[in-house]
């Protein structure tokens, strides 16, 4: 069986398709699932997942967000002018104990 190499998550402020893909790949590799298995689990073609992870191709936004969600990647939006404030708040929160982090989202 092929070993899956863990990939680090990108900074929390995603700007490019490649950064989005890096977040998806990091989530997938954290589970230890090979690309083909993860694609099967989330219900997309292996090529689609590869396109998402590399930030290439023309994958529909709906599909990319579904794959990210299924692999455990969460996103939220903030106005660009508040990006640095939010980034500092996230960094401050991440430096606390993981048990202190709780976000209630009724959509889960």
Number of C-alpha atoms within 10 A of each C-alpha: 4 7 9 14 12 14 15 13 16 15 12 15 16 14 9 10 16 17 20 24 24 22 26 30 25 22 22 26 20 16 14 16 17 15 19 14 13 21 20 12 13 16 14 16 14 15 13 19 26 18 18 29 23 17 17 13 12 10 13 11 10 8 16 21 17 16 23 23 16 17 22 15 17 11 11 5 8 10 7 10 8 9 13 11 11 17 14 11 12 12 12 10 13 12 9 10 8 9 6 9 9 7 6 6 6 5 4 5
